[in-house]
Structure formats: C-alpha cells, structure tokens
Amino acid sequence: MDTIWKILLVALVGTLFIFMEVLACVLYHNFAPLYILIPAALTPIPAVLLQLGGSDDPFGSSPRGLHWAQFASSFLGSGLVAVPILLHTTGTIELEAMGLSLGGFALLAASFGVAAYLQRRGDDETLLGIGA
C-alpha cells in the first residue's frame, strides 16, 4: 500500500475517534468525555521518542528503552478504557456517552489490529509507516 494511503487511513481513523468523543459530549450536553483525549494524545509519545532515539547498543537486537516505551504506552493507553468507565461510575457522564467513548476506542483498537494483521501477512517491515 502506498504511503499516502497509509497516512490517509490513520487520519481517517483518528478523525472518527475524535468525532465519536465529541458526539458523546454534544448529544448528552456534558463535555467531561473530552478528558479521554488527554491519554489518547499522550499514548504514542513514548514510542515516537524511542524511534527518534535509535539504538546505541551494538550487541543488542532491540533498542534500549524498548520495554519502558511499551510499558508507558500501555499505561497511558489503558486510560482510554479506564477514563470513561470511571466517569460513568462517579455519575459524571451517562451510560450512552460512556458507550460512545468506548466505541471510539474499539474503532481505534480494531483498526490497529487489522493493520498489525496485514503487516504480518505482507512483507512490509513497518506498521502504518512507523517502525516496529
């Protein structure tokens, strides 16, 4: 797949995710679900910083800090599920708004799952243009 289509696909999925979050806010007249965008924006930062750093270890097969970047990304990514559930548990948002927020996350997770599957099927060395 050409690089431009990969970029457009990632932009489409990201836009749909943000649209579902904003829709959850507008339909129920409560803008608390926008808190979900904070961990969504912070989740890719450790992986991007790892890519920029490169590998200094000539004997290692993986770059230093890979496990810390994976841990930090997973920790921040878990907020995409935890924040809407906690907001609903405290009574800040309604059940339907929580469902829309979790639906946006499910769309995001499913699209990256399909991308990972296609990467394993093909001989492309990167996942959506980002080195894996």
N, C-alpha and C positions, 0 to 999 in steps of 0.2 A: 504494500500500500504506500502511496506517495506520502511524503512528509506533510504536505499541505492538508491532506485528508485526515491525517492523524491529529494535527493541530485543530482542525475544524471539529472533529469528533469530541476532543477533550473540551473545547469551548462550548459545544452544544450541551454536553452532559453537565458541565459546571453551571451553565446558564439555567438549565432545567432544575438543578438542585437549588439554586438561589431563588428561582421563581416559586418553587414549592414552599420554601421557607417564608417568602414574602406573602404568598397566598394564605398560608396558615395564620399570618398576622392580620391581614386585611379582612378575611372572612369572619373572624371572631373578635375583631376590634381590640386586640391585645398584641402589643409589639414585643412581648417577652420572648417569643420563639426566635427572635433575631439574635439572641445570645448564642445560638448554635453556630452562627457564622464565625465566632471567635475561634473555637477549636478547629473549624473547617479551614480557616486561613493559616493556622499555626501548624497543622499536621504535616504538610510537605517540607517545612523548613529544615528539620534535621537531615532528611535525605538529600536535599539540594545542597546544604553545606558540606555534606560528605562527598558529593560529586565534585564540588569545587576544590576540595582539599587534595584529592588524589591519594596515592599510596606512597609512603616513604619506606616501607619495609621490603627490602629486596628478596627476602626469603618467604614472605607470606603470600598466600594466594588472594586474600581479601584485604581491603584497605583497613588501616587502623581506625577504630571507632565505628566500624560497621554495626556491631551489636548494640552499641549505645544509640546510634541513629535509628535502628529498627525499634529499640525499646521506646525511645522518645516519640517516634511517630505513632507507635501503637498506643502509647499512653494518651497522647493528645487525640488520636482518632477515636478512642473509646468515649471521649466526651461527646461525640456526635450521636451516640446512642444514650448516654447517661443524662445529658442535659435535658432533653425533652421529657424523659421519664421522671426526673427529679422535679421539673417544673410542674408536671401534672400531679405528682404526689403531694406537693405543697399547695396545690389548688391555684397556682398562678395561671395555668392555661387549661383549656378544656381538652377532653379526650380526643375530639376530632382534630384539633390543632396538633396534638401530640402525634396522631396518626399521619397527618400530612408531613410533619417533620421527619418522622421515621421512614415514611415513604420516599422522601427525597434522599435520605441516606441509603435506603435499599437500592434506589436507582443508581446512585453513585457507586455502591459496592458491586452491584451486578455488572455495571459497565466495565469496571476494572477487572472483575473476574473473567469476563469474556475476553478482555484484552490479554490477560495472562494466559488463558487457554489458547488463543490464537498465536501468541508468542511461542508457546511450547510446540504447537503444530508446525509453525513455519521455522525458517532458519534465521529469522531476524534476531539480532543479538540484543536488542533494546526493547523495553516495554513502553510503548507510546512515545518513542523518541527519547526516553530517559534511560540511561544505562542501568542495568540491573546487576 
